């Protein structure tokens, strides 16, 4: 007595459609990843363990050459406080992200922190996660 079924199910799986989907996702992420932070300066931040924050009103960056930038716009050290006051005038919870590159003297970072303290702004020091 032959009990074998006439309908044989193939156990083969075609990977070509999955490969196409993965390739399209790769292209999508490669094209959209530069659009995530178009206004960021290329700084080498110090490493530390800590949490990151997504709340950001304004970013103050200090390069190794001691140049100060507010959201990619170069500002002199003397005009920093007045520019910050102008840009954070109507904010409910003004927050400054301080991005000081590795090797910047601590005095420069403290000057920005002092400005934030005098004007009652929140300040967060950006670091590279370990």
BALOBA-1460 file (C-alpha; in Angstrom, 3 decimals):
// residues 130
<rec num="1" residu="x" x="0.000" y="0.000" z="0.000"/>
<rec num="2" residu="x" x="1.461" y="3.309" z="-1.142"/>
<rec num="3" residu="x" x="0.518" y="6.166" z="1.261"/>
<rec num="4" residu="x" x="2.624" y="8.914" z="-0.269"/>
<rec num="5" residu="x" x="0.897" y="12.159" z="-1.111"/>
<rec num="6" residu="x" x="0.669" y="13.420" z="-4.626"/>
<rec num="7" residu="x" x="1.206" y="17.057" z="-3.621"/>
<rec num="8" residu="x" x="4.825" y="17.533" z="-2.753"/>
<rec num="9" residu="x" x="5.727" y="20.738" z="-0.938"/>
<rec num="10" residu="x" x="9.073" y="22.156" z="-1.872"/>
<rec num="11" residu="x" x="11.336" y="23.102" z="1.025"/>
<rec num="12" residu="x" x="13.363" y="25.532" z="-1.108"/>
<rec num="13" residu="x" x="13.357" y="29.207" z="-0.184"/>
<rec num="14" residu="x" x="14.169" y="31.978" z="-2.617"/>
<rec num="15" residu="x" x="16.466" y="34.609" z="-1.111"/>
<rec num="16" residu="x" x="16.352" y="36.962" z="-4.099"/>
<rec num="17" residu="x" x="13.345" y="38.966" z="-2.894"/>
<rec num="18" residu="x" x="14.793" y="39.334" z="0.608"/>
<rec num="19" residu="x" x="18.126" y="40.415" z="-0.865"/>
<rec num="20" residu="x" x="16.346" y="43.090" z="-2.890"/>
<rec num="21" residu="x" x="14.596" y="44.437" z="0.205"/>
<rec num="22" residu="x" x="17.811" y="44.539" z="2.235"/>
<rec num="23" residu="x" x="19.604" y="46.299" z="-0.614"/>
<rec num="24" residu="x" x="16.839" y="48.927" z="-0.858"/>
<rec num="25" residu="x" x="16.954" y="49.506" z="2.908"/>
<rec num="26" residu="x" x="20.725" y="49.910" z="2.749"/>
<rec num="27" residu="x" x="20.415" y="52.536" z="0.019"/>
<rec num="28" residu="x" x="17.657" y="54.322" z="1.950"/>
<rec num="29" residu="x" x="19.725" y="54.574" z="5.148"/>
<rec num="30" residu="x" x="22.853" y="55.622" z="3.270"/>
<rec num="31" residu="x" x="20.957" y="58.473" z="1.628"/>
<rec num="32" residu="x" x="19.110" y="59.667" z="4.730"/>
<rec num="33" residu="x" x="21.892" y="59.413" z="7.334"/>
<rec num="34" residu="x" x="23.671" y="62.659" z="6.284"/>
<rec num="35" residu="x" x="20.349" y="64.489" z="6.604"/>
<rec num="36" residu="x" x="20.043" y="63.666" z="10.302"/>
<rec num="37" residu="x" x="22.565" y="66.255" z="11.550"/>
<rec num="38" residu="x" x="23.285" y="68.672" z="8.712"/>
<rec num="39" residu="x" x="24.237" y="71.530" z="11.055"/>
<rec num="40" residu="x" x="26.759" y="69.688" z="13.202"/>
<rec num="41" residu="x" x="30.413" y="70.663" z="13.250"/>
<rec num="42" residu="x" x="32.937" y="67.849" z="13.036"/>
<rec num="43" residu="x" x="34.377" y="67.924" z="16.560"/>
<rec num="44" residu="x" x="36.206" y="65.234" z="18.491"/>
<rec num="45" residu="x" x="34.341" y="65.237" z="21.788"/>
<rec num="46" residu="x" x="35.769" y="63.892" z="25.052"/>
<rec num="47" residu="x" x="34.621" y="60.406" z="26.053"/>
<rec num="48" residu="x" x="32.449" y="59.775" z="29.103"/>
<rec num="49" residu="x" x="29.749" y="57.498" z="30.396"/>
<rec num="50" residu="x" x="26.402" y="59.218" z="30.553"/>
<rec num="51" residu="x" x="23.019" y="59.775" z="29.006"/>
<rec num="52" residu="x" x="22.290" y="61.932" z="26.003"/>
<rec num="53" residu="x" x="19.504" y="64.448" z="25.727"/>
<rec num="54" residu="x" x="17.331" y="65.226" z="22.746"/>
<rec num="55" residu="x" x="16.119" y="68.615" z="23.998"/>
<rec num="56" residu="x" x="18.191" y="71.277" z="22.319"/>
<rec num="57" residu="x" x="17.424" y="74.922" z="21.767"/>
<rec num="58" residu="x" x="20.903" y="76.019" z="20.760"/>
<rec num="59" residu="x" x="24.351" y="74.489" z="20.363"/>
<rec num="60" residu="x" x="27.586" y="76.235" z="21.359"/>
<rec num="61" residu="x" x="30.700" y="74.603" z="19.897"/>
<rec num="62" residu="x" x="34.315" y="75.403" z="20.789"/>
<rec num="63" residu="x" x="37.014" y="74.096" z="18.427"/>
<rec num="64" residu="x" x="40.676" y="73.347" z="19.154"/>
<rec num="65" residu="x" x="41.529" y="76.701" z="17.564"/>
<rec num="66" residu="x" x="39.365" y="78.350" z="20.291"/>
<rec num="67" residu="x" x="36.780" y="79.507" z="17.758"/>
<rec num="68" residu="x" x="33.239" y="79.688" z="19.088"/>
<rec num="69" residu="x" x="30.232" y="78.686" z="16.983"/>
<rec num="70" residu="x" x="26.534" y="78.963" z="17.703"/>
<rec num="71" residu="x" x="24.696" y="76.457" z="15.489"/>
<rec num="72" residu="x" x="27.452" y="76.576" z="12.804"/>
<rec num="73" residu="x" x="27.644" y="80.384" z="12.858"/>
<rec num="74" residu="x" x="30.975" y="81.745" z="14.044"/>
<rec num="75" residu="x" x="30.678" y="84.232" z="16.906"/>
<rec num="76" residu="x" x="33.347" y="86.198" z="18.728"/>
<rec num="77" residu="x" x="33.873" y="85.491" z="22.422"/>
<rec num="78" residu="x" x="32.788" y="89.039" z="23.325"/>
<rec num="79" residu="x" x="29.490" y="88.762" z="21.409"/>
<rec num="80" residu="x" x="28.629" y="85.295" z="22.709"/>
<rec num="81" residu="x" x="26.414" y="86.354" z="25.614"/>
<rec num="82" residu="x" x="24.403" y="88.906" z="23.636"/>
<rec num="83" residu="x" x="23.880" y="86.442" z="20.768"/>
<rec num="84" residu="x" x="22.693" y="83.747" z="23.172"/>
<rec num="85" residu="x" x="20.273" y="86.206" z="24.802"/>
<rec num="86" residu="x" x="18.833" y="87.147" z="21.405"/>
<rec num="87" residu="x" x="18.347" y="83.556" z="20.261"/>
<rec num="88" residu="x" x="16.921" y="82.232" z="23.523"/>
<rec num="89" residu="x" x="14.662" y="85.209" z="24.231"/>
<rec num="90" residu="x" x="11.265" y="83.554" z="23.709"/>
<rec num="91" residu="x" x="12.060" y="80.023" z="24.883"/>
<rec num="92" residu="x" x="10.157" y="78.436" z="27.782"/>
<rec num="93" residu="x" x="12.979" y="76.174" z="28.911"/>
<rec num="94" residu="x" x="16.187" y="77.512" z="27.307"/>
<rec num="95" residu="x" x="18.812" y="74.789" z="26.955"/>
<rec num="96" residu="x" x="22.357" y="75.077" z="25.627"/>
<rec num="97" residu="x" x="24.326" y="72.080" z="24.406"/>
<rec num="98" residu="x" x="28.038" y="72.817" z="24.977"/>
<rec num="99" residu="x" x="30.254" y="70.930" z="22.530"/>
<rec num="100" residu="x" x="33.879" y="71.540" z="23.546"/>
<rec num="101" residu="x" x="36.422" y="69.661" z="21.445"/>
<rec num="102" residu="x" x="39.112" y="67.565" z="23.116"/>
<rec num="103" residu="x" x="42.080" y="69.720" z="24.091"/>
<rec num="104" residu="x" x="40.117" y="72.948" z="24.622"/>
<rec num="105" residu="x" x="41.204" y="74.699" z="27.838"/>
<rec num="106" residu="x" x="38.638" y="74.302" z="30.580"/>
<rec num="107" residu="x" x="38.500" y="78.090" z="31.033"/>
<rec num="108" residu="x" x="36.706" y="78.457" z="27.677"/>
<rec num="109" residu="x" x="34.036" y="75.932" z="28.658"/>
<rec num="110" residu="x" x="33.646" y="77.576" z="32.065"/>
<rec num="111" residu="x" x="33.056" y="80.963" z="30.406"/>
<rec num="112" residu="x" x="30.087" y="79.521" z="28.487"/>
<rec num="113" residu="x" x="28.813" y="77.827" z="31.651"/>
<rec num="114" residu="x" x="29.095" y="81.132" z="33.517"/>
<rec num="115" residu="x" x="27.029" y="82.884" z="30.835"/>
<rec num="116" residu="x" x="24.389" y="80.162" z="31.140"/>
<rec num="117" residu="x" x="24.379" y="80.434" z="34.938"/>
<rec num="118" residu="x" x="23.989" y="84.226" z="34.927"/>
<rec num="119" residu="x" x="21.051" y="84.046" z="32.520"/>
<rec num="120" residu="x" x="19.476" y="80.956" z="34.131"/>
<rec num="121" residu="x" x="19.853" y="78.722" z="31.069"/>
<rec num="122" residu="x" x="20.184" y="74.982" z="31.349"/>
<rec num="123" residu="x" x="23.499" y="73.749" z="29.990"/>
<rec num="124" residu="x" x="24.452" y="70.235" z="28.929"/>
<rec num="125" residu="x" x="28.011" y="69.201" z="28.139"/>
<rec num="126" residu="x" x="28.092" y="66.979" z="25.042"/>
<rec num="127" residu="x" x="30.463" y="64.008" z="25.151"/>
<rec num="128" residu="x" x="31.201" y="60.984" z="22.987"/>
<rec num="129" residu="x" x="29.821" y="57.825" z="24.634"/>
<rec num="130" residu="x" x="32.392" y="55.183" z="25.586"/>
